[in-house]
Amino acid sequence: MRSLSQRGIRDEALLEGARLAELVQRLGVYFALLLLVAISGVLSPPSVTPSHLLNVTRQASALGIVGIGQTFVIMTQGIDLSVGANLTLIEILTAGMILGRGEMVLPVAILCLGVGAFIGLVNGLGVTKLKLSPFVMTLCMMSVLTGVYLLYCGGSPRGKIPDSLRFIGAGRIGGVFPAAIIVWLAVIALAFIVLRYTTFGRYIYSTGGNPRASYLSGVNVDLVVIIAYVISGVCSALAGVLLAGYIGTGSLTVGRGYDLNSIAAVIMGGTTFTGGRGGVVGTVGGALVITILFSLLTMLGIPHSGKLMAQGLIIIGIVSLYAKRR
């Protein structure tokens, strides 16, 4: 009896340890976020004022939206390297087609989201039907999209964004709360509900965790993967429209770094390349960590090359910790 009692206590302790480890994996990025905020506060007290933190969150909104789309793809054991080129194309198209006309904001935005969905559809079909690796397919798509937007603008983007879209991208509600954060929060809520409470969300987890078992259970694995890429394409397009409102004109460099930074945000948030684990809550924290980290390094006078090295080392450290835990 004593042996059974001790075994039960041991099993309960192991279960509690597993739960704690899972909690650390999910929320560890937020501990890193609090640490970065604390360091920023010590080095520069004005950097932790509510207004400055809201501004940093606004800066993270586009990356956060792209990261949410990337989360769906990585959870199915894929990757989307075309998000930066997709974003740049949409930003240039938005500015070039609206041309300062307020009445064109809604139709152009809908069209651009459709373009993003089509790009994701092509990526998904390439991965599932042509059996190309996600890396190769999305890398080729990145090259194609780069050529498309250079051809469209002739190497010199033009266009003007009206005040209505400028407000969404750069304005503040009541002069205080950035409107772009509202858009990000809406995307977060929608993605969270889809992954947590819908059948499709369960299919995402099962497909990423064990595609063969999911297929044998009657799940249309190819369709799940295709939809995941479509979601990534739409999220990148939405971020492009948002950044068009922020910048006010077309830009060839607006999407630079979003491919790797979105992947970094997802991995920092606890979503693994092996698929089937993770979620958008961690990705949100990862996007904030990357944005505050870059802000902190800028404050310290670190050049862009140093920022990239620091980011790479941090990602290696976090991924190594997750690998050891498994």
DRENZA-659214 format. One record per residue (C-alpha): residue number from 1; z, y, x. Coordinates in nm, 2 decimals, padded with zeros to 4 digits, m for minus. Layout:
BEGIN
+-----+--------+--------+--------+
:   i :      w :      v :      u :
+-----+--------+--------+--------+
: NUM :      Z :      Y :      X :
...
+-----+--------+--------+--------+
! end
This chain:
BEGIN
+-----+--------+--------+--------+
:   i :      w :      v :      u :
+-----+--------+--------+--------+
:   1 :  00.00 :  00.00 :  00.00 :
:   2 :  00.09 :  00.24 :  00.28 :
:   3 : m00.24 :  00.16 :  00.45 :
:   4 : m00.44 :  00.24 :  00.14 :
:   5 : m00.24 :  00.56 :  00.09 :
:   6 : m00.31 :  00.66 :  00.45 :
:   7 : m00.68 :  00.58 :  00.41 :
:   8 : m00.69 :  00.79 :  00.10 :
:   9 : m00.53 :  01.08 :  00.27 :
:  10 : m00.78 :  01.04 :  00.56 :
:  11 : m01.08 :  01.03 :  00.33 :
:  12 : m00.95 :  01.34 :  00.14 :
:  13 : m00.91 :  01.52 :  00.47 :
:  14 : m01.26 :  01.43 :  00.58 :
:  15 : m01.40 :  01.55 :  00.24 :
:  16 : m01.22 :  01.88 :  00.28 :
:  17 : m01.35 :  01.91 :  00.63 :
:  18 : m01.71 :  01.85 :  00.51 :
:  19 : m01.66 :  02.11 :  00.24 :
:  20 : m01.53 :  02.36 :  00.49 :
:  21 : m01.82 :  02.29 :  00.73 :
:  22 : m02.06 :  02.34 :  00.44 :
:  23 : m01.89 :  02.67 :  00.35 :
:  24 : m01.91 :  02.79 :  00.71 :
:  25 : m02.28 :  02.71 :  00.72 :
:  26 : m02.35 :  02.90 :  00.40 :
:  27 : m02.13 :  03.20 :  00.47 :
:  28 : m02.12 :  03.20 :  00.85 :
:  29 : m02.40 :  03.46 :  00.85 :
:  30 : m02.18 :  03.70 :  00.66 :
:  31 : m01.90 :  03.66 :  00.92 :
:  32 : m02.17 :  03.76 :  01.18 :
:  33 : m02.26 :  04.05 :  00.95 :
:  34 : m01.90 :  04.18 :  00.93 :
:  35 : m01.87 :  04.14 :  01.31 :
:  36 : m02.19 :  04.35 :  01.36 :
:  37 : m02.06 :  04.62 :  01.12 :
:  38 : m01.73 :  04.63 :  01.30 :
:  39 : m01.89 :  04.67 :  01.64 :
:  40 : m02.12 :  04.94 :  01.50 :
:  41 : m01.81 :  05.12 :  01.36 :
:  42 : m01.64 :  05.11 :  01.69 :
:  43 : m01.94 :  05.25 :  01.88 :
:  44 : m02.04 :  05.50 :  01.61 :
:  45 : m01.80 :  05.56 :  01.32 :
:  46 : m02.07 :  05.74 :  01.11 :
:  47 : m02.27 :  05.42 :  01.11 :
:  48 : m02.03 :  05.26 :  00.87 :
:  49 : m02.02 :  05.53 :  00.61 :
:  50 : m02.14 :  05.42 :  00.26 :
:  51 : m02.45 :  05.64 :  00.28 :
:  52 : m02.56 :  05.49 :  00.61 :
:  53 : m02.49 :  05.13 :  00.50 :
:  54 : m02.70 :  05.19 :  00.19 :
:  55 : m02.98 :  05.32 :  00.41 :
:  56 : m02.96 :  05.01 :  00.63 :
:  57 : m02.97 :  04.79 :  00.32 :
:  58 : m03.28 :  04.98 :  00.20 :
:  59 : m03.44 :  04.92 :  00.53 :
:  60 : m03.36 :  04.54 :  00.50 :
:  61 : m03.50 :  04.52 :  00.14 :
:  62 : m03.87 :  04.45 :  00.24 :
:  63 : m03.76 :  04.19 :  00.50 :
:  64 : m03.52 :  04.04 :  00.25 :
:  65 : m03.80 :  04.00 : m00.01 :
:  66 : m04.03 :  03.84 :  00.24 :
:  67 : m03.75 :  03.62 :  00.36 :
:  68 : m03.68 :  03.49 :  00.00 :
:  69 : m04.04 :  03.38 : m00.03 :
:  70 : m04.02 :  03.22 :  00.32 :
:  71 : m03.70 :  03.04 :  00.20 :
:  72 : m03.90 :  02.85 : m00.07 :
:  73 : m04.16 :  02.74 :  00.19 :
:  74 : m03.92 :  02.63 :  00.46 :
:  75 : m03.71 :  02.44 :  00.21 :
:  76 : m04.02 :  02.22 :  00.15 :
:  77 : m04.05 :  02.16 :  00.53 :
:  78 : m04.32 :  02.42 :  00.56 :
:  79 : m04.36 :  02.76 :  00.73 :
:  80 : m04.56 :  03.07 :  00.65 :
:  81 : m04.69 :  03.27 :  00.94 :
:  82 : m04.92 :  03.47 :  00.73 :
:  83 : m04.66 :  03.69 :  00.56 :
:  84 : m04.69 :  03.98 :  00.80 :
:  85 : m05.07 :  04.00 :  00.77 :
:  86 : m05.04 :  03.95 :  00.39 :
:  87 : m04.79 :  04.24 :  00.37 :
:  88 : m05.02 :  04.46 :  00.58 :
:  89 : m05.33 :  04.38 :  00.38 :
:  90 : m05.14 :  04.46 :  00.05 :
:  91 : m04.99 :  04.78 :  00.19 :
:  92 : m05.34 :  04.91 :  00.30 :
:  93 : m05.50 :  04.80 : m00.03 :
:  94 : m05.23 :  04.97 : m00.24 :
:  95 : m05.27 :  05.30 : m00.06 :
:  96 : m05.65 :  05.28 : m00.05 :
:  97 : m05.70 :  05.20 : m00.42 :
:  98 : m05.44 :  05.42 : m00.57 :
:  99 : m05.55 :  05.74 : m00.38 :
: 100 : m05.26 :  05.94 : m00.52 :
: 101 : m05.34 :  05.87 : m00.89 :
: 102 : m05.02 :  05.80 : m01.08 :
: 103 : m05.20 :  05.61 : m01.36 :
: 104 : m05.33 :  05.36 : m01.11 :
: 105 : m04.99 :  05.24 : m00.98 :
: 106 : m04.93 :  04.96 : m01.23 :
: 107 : m05.28 :  04.81 : m01.24 :
: 108 : m05.31 :  04.82 : m00.86 :
: 109 : m04.96 :  04.67 : m00.82 :
: 110 : m05.05 :  04.39 : m01.05 :
: 111 : m05.38 :  04.33 : m00.87 :
: 112 : m05.21 :  04.33 : m00.53 :
: 113 : m04.95 :  04.08 : m00.65 :
: 114 : m05.24 :  03.86 : m00.78 :
: 115 : m05.40 :  03.89 : m00.43 :
: 116 : m05.07 :  03.78 : m00.27 :
: 117 : m05.05 :  03.48 : m00.51 :
: 118 : m05.41 :  03.38 : m00.43 :
: 119 : m05.33 :  03.39 : m00.05 :
: 120 : m05.03 :  03.17 : m00.12 :
: 121 : m05.24 :  02.94 : m00.33 :
: 122 : m05.50 :  02.90 : m00.05 :
: 123 : m05.22 :  02.83 :  00.20 :
: 124 : m05.07 :  02.57 : m00.03 :
: 125 : m05.40 :  02.39 : m00.10 :
: 126 : m05.48 :  02.39 :  00.28 :
: 127 : m05.14 :  02.22 :  00.35 :
: 128 : m05.15 :  01.97 :  00.06 :
: 129 : m05.52 :  01.89 :  00.00 :
: 130 : m05.67 :  01.95 :  00.34 :
: 131 : m05.36 :  01.80 :  00.51 :
: 132 : m05.34 :  02.08 :  00.76 :
: 133 : m05.00 :  02.14 :  00.92 :
: 134 : m04.83 :  02.45 :  00.77 :
: 135 : m04.82 :  02.60 :  01.12 :
: 136 : m05.20 :  02.57 :  01.17 :
: 137 : m05.30 :  02.66 :  00.81 :
: 138 : m05.09 :  02.98 :  00.79 :
: 139 : m05.17 :  03.08 :  01.15 :
: 140 : m05.54 :  03.07 :  01.06 :
: 141 : m05.47 :  03.26 :  00.73 :
: 142 : m05.30 :  03.53 :  00.94 :
: 143 : m05.61 :  03.57 :  01.15 :
: 144 : m05.84 :  03.58 :  00.84 :
: 145 : m05.62 :  03.84 :  00.67 :
: 146 : m05.61 :  04.05 :  00.98 :
: 147 : m05.99 :  04.06 :  00.99 :
: 148 : m06.00 :  04.14 :  00.62 :
: 149 : m05.78 :  04.44 :  00.63 :
: 150 : m05.95 :  04.57 :  00.95 :
: 151 : m06.29 :  04.53 :  00.78 :
: 152 : m06.16 :  04.70 :  00.46 :
: 153 : m06.02 :  05.01 :  00.63 :
: 154 : m06.26 :  05.02 :  00.92 :
: 155 : m05.97 :  05.03 :  01.16 :
: 156 : m05.84 :  05.36 :  01.01 :
: 157 : m05.63 :  05.32 :  00.69 :
: 158 : m05.65 :  05.59 :  00.44 :
: 159 : m05.50 :  05.67 :  00.10 :
: 160 : m05.21 :  05.85 : m00.07 :
: 161 : m04.92 :  05.73 : m00.27 :
: 162 : m04.81 :  05.92 : m00.59 :
: 163 : m04.46 :  06.03 : m00.65 :
: 164 : m04.38 :  05.75 : m00.89 :
: 165 : m04.44 :  05.48 : m00.63 :
: 166 : m04.29 :  05.69 : m00.36 :
: 167 : m03.97 :  05.70 : m00.56 :
: 168 : m03.95 :  05.32 : m00.58 :
: 169 : m04.01 :  05.28 : m00.21 :
: 170 : m03.81 :  05.57 : m00.07 :
: 171 : m03.63 :  05.75 : m00.36 :
: 172 : m03.27 :  05.73 : m00.46 :
: 173 : m03.13 :  05.69 : m00.81 :
: 174 : m02.90 :  05.98 : m00.88 :
: 175 : m02.97 :  06.09 : m00.53 :
: 176 : m02.74 :  05.82 : m00.39 :
: 177 : m02.86 :  05.46 : m00.46 :
: 178 : m03.20 :  05.36 : m00.31 :
: 179 : m03.44 :  05.23 : m00.57 :
: 180 : m03.58 :  04.97 : m00.33 :
: 181 : m03.25 :  04.79 : m00.33 :
: 182 : m03.28 :  04.75 : m00.71 :
: 183 : m03.61 :  04.57 : m00.66 :
: 184 : m03.46 :  04.35 : m00.39 :
: 185 : m03.16 :  04.26 : m00.61 :
: 186 : m03.39 :  04.17 : m00.90 :
: 187 : m03.59 :  03.93 : m00.67 :
: 188 : m03.26 :  03.78 : m00.54 :
: 189 : m03.13 :  03.72 : m00.89 :
: 190 : m03.46 :  03.56 : m01.00 :
: 191 : m03.49 :  03.33 : m00.70 :
: 192 : m03.12 :  03.23 : m00.72 :
: 193 : m03.16 :  03.13 : m01.09 :
: 194 : m03.48 :  02.94 : m01.02 :
: 195 : m03.32 :  02.74 : m00.73 :
: 196 : m02.99 :  02.68 : m00.89 :
: 197 : m03.05 :  02.63 : m01.26 :
: 198 : m03.41 :  02.52 : m01.31 :
: 199 : m03.59 :  02.19 : m01.28 :
: 200 : m03.84 :  02.34 : m01.04 :
: 201 : m03.54 :  02.44 : m00.82 :
: 202 : m03.42 :  02.08 : m00.81 :
: 203 : m03.78 :  01.97 : m00.72 :
: 204 : m03.78 :  02.21 : m00.43 :
: 205 : m03.46 :  02.06 : m00.29 :
: 206 : m03.57 :  01.70 : m00.35 :
: 207 : m03.92 :  01.76 : m00.21 :
: 208 : m03.78 :  01.91 :  00.11 :
: 209 : m03.51 :  01.65 :  00.14 :
: 210 : m03.73 :  01.35 :  00.09 :
: 211 : m04.09 :  01.40 : m00.01 :
: 212 : m04.16 :  01.02 : m00.04 :
: 213 : m03.86 :  00.95 : m00.26 :
: 214 : m03.95 :  01.25 : m00.48 :
: 215 : m04.31 :  01.13 : m00.52 :
: 216 : m04.19 :  00.78 : m00.62 :
: 217 : m03.95 :  00.95 : m00.87 :
: 218 : m04.24 :  01.11 : m01.05 :
: 219 : m04.23 :  01.46 : m00.89 :
: 220 : m04.57 :  01.62 : m00.82 :
: 221 : m04.49 :  01.70 : m00.46 :
: 222 : m04.82 :  01.87 : m00.39 :
: 223 : m04.78 :  02.10 : m00.68 :
: 224 : m04.42 :  02.19 : m00.58 :
: 225 : m04.54 :  02.28 : m00.23 :
: 226 : m04.83 :  02.48 : m00.36 :
: 227 : m04.60 :  02.68 : m00.59 :
: 228 : m04.37 :  02.75 : m00.30 :
: 229 : m04.65 :  02.90 : m00.10 :
: 230 : m04.76 :  03.10 : m00.40 :
: 231 : m04.41 :  03.24 : m00.43 :
: 232 : m04.41 :  03.33 : m00.06 :
: 233 : m04.75 :  03.51 : m00.11 :
: 234 : m04.62 :  03.71 : m00.41 :
: 235 : m04.30 :  03.81 : m00.23 :
: 236 : m04.50 :  03.93 :  00.07 :
: 237 : m04.73 :  04.13 : m00.16 :
: 238 : m04.44 :  04.28 : m00.34 :
: 239 : m04.29 :  04.39 : m00.01 :
: 240 : m04.63 :  04.54 :  00.08 :
: 241 : m04.64 :  04.75 : m00.23 :
: 242 : m04.28 :  04.86 : m00.17 :
: 243 : m04.35 :  04.96 :  00.18 :
: 244 : m04.66 :  05.15 :  00.07 :
: 245 : m04.43 :  05.36 : m00.15 :
: 246 : m04.20 :  05.42 :  00.14 :
: 247 : m04.46 :  05.51 :  00.40 :
: 248 : m04.69 :  05.70 :  00.17 :
: 249 : m05.02 :  05.59 :  00.33 :
: 250 : m05.18 :  05.29 :  00.48 :
: 251 : m05.06 :  05.15 :  00.81 :
: 252 : m05.20 :  04.88 :  01.04 :
: 253 : m04.87 :  04.81 :  01.20 :
: 254 : m04.64 :  04.79 :  00.89 :
: 255 : m04.63 :  04.41 :  00.88 :
: 256 : m04.56 :  04.36 :  01.25 :
: 257 : m04.27 :  04.13 :  01.32 :
: 258 : m04.22 :  04.02 :  00.96 :
: 259 : m04.35 :  03.67 :  01.02 :
: 260 : m04.09 :  03.59 :  01.29 :
: 261 : m03.81 :  03.81 :  01.14 :
: 262 : m03.84 :  03.64 :  00.80 :
: 263 : m03.82 :  03.30 :  00.96 :
: 264 : m03.52 :  03.42 :  01.16 :
: 265 : m03.35 :  03.55 :  00.85 :
: 266 : m03.40 :  03.22 :  00.67 :
: 267 : m03.27 :  03.01 :  00.96 :
: 268 : m02.97 :  03.24 :  01.02 :
: 269 : m02.88 :  03.20 :  00.65 :
: 270 : m02.85 :  02.82 :  00.69 :
: 271 : m03.18 :  02.69 :  00.56 :
: 272 : m03.31 :  02.42 :  00.79 :
: 273 : m03.66 :  02.33 :  00.90 :
: 274 : m03.59 :  01.97 :  00.80 :
: 275 : m03.60 :  02.09 :  00.43 :
: 276 : m03.39 :  02.03 :  00.13 :
: 277 : m03.10 :  02.25 :  00.23 :
: 278 : m03.02 :  02.62 :  00.21 :
: 279 : m03.09 :  02.90 : m00.04 :
: 280 : m03.15 :  03.27 : m00.09 :
: 281 : m02.78 :  03.38 : m00.05 :
: 282 : m02.79 :  03.30 :  00.32 :
: 283 : m03.13 :  03.45 :  00.36 :
: 284 : m03.00 :  03.78 :  00.22 :
: 285 : m02.73 :  03.78 :  00.48 :
: 286 : m02.98 :  03.69 :  00.75 :
: 287 : m03.20 :  03.99 :  00.66 :
: 288 : m02.90 :  04.22 :  00.68 :
: 289 : m02.79 :  04.08 :  01.01 :
: 290 : m03.13 :  04.13 :  01.17 :
: 291 : m03.16 :  04.49 :  01.04 :
: 292 : m02.81 :  04.59 :  01.15 :
: 293 : m02.86 :  04.41 :  01.48 :
: 294 : m03.18 :  04.61 :  01.55 :
: 295 : m03.00 :  04.93 :  01.44 :
: 296 : m02.71 :  04.85 :  01.68 :
: 297 : m02.94 :  04.78 :  01.97 :
: 298 : m03.13 :  05.11 :  01.90 :
: 299 : m02.79 :  05.29 :  01.90 :
: 300 : m02.72 :  05.14 :  02.24 :
: 301 : m03.06 :  05.26 :  02.37 :
: 302 : m03.20 :  04.90 :  02.42 :
: 303 : m03.58 :  04.90 :  02.43 :
: 304 : m03.78 :  04.69 :  02.19 :
: 305 : m03.83 :  04.41 :  02.45 :
: 306 : m03.45 :  04.38 :  02.48 :
: 307 : m03.42 :  04.37 :  02.10 :
: 308 : m03.66 :  04.08 :  02.08 :
: 309 : m03.48 :  03.89 :  02.36 :
: 310 : m03.14 :  03.94 :  02.19 :
: 311 : m03.28 :  03.82 :  01.85 :
: 312 : m03.42 :  03.51 :  02.01 :
: 313 : m03.10 :  03.42 :  02.19 :
: 314 : m02.89 :  03.47 :  01.87 :
: 315 : m03.13 :  03.25 :  01.67 :
: 316 : m03.11 :  02.98 :  01.94 :
: 317 : m02.73 :  02.99 :  01.93 :
: 318 : m02.71 :  02.97 :  01.55 :
: 319 : m02.96 :  02.69 :  01.52 :
: 320 : m02.78 :  02.50 :  01.80 :
: 321 : m02.45 :  02.52 :  01.61 :
: 322 : m02.61 :  02.39 :  01.29 :
: 323 : m02.77 :  02.10 :  01.49 :
: 324 : m02.44 :  02.00 :  01.64 :
: 325 : m02.27 :  02.01 :  01.30 :
: 326 : m02.53 :  01.76 :  01.16 :
+-----+--------+--------+--------+
! end
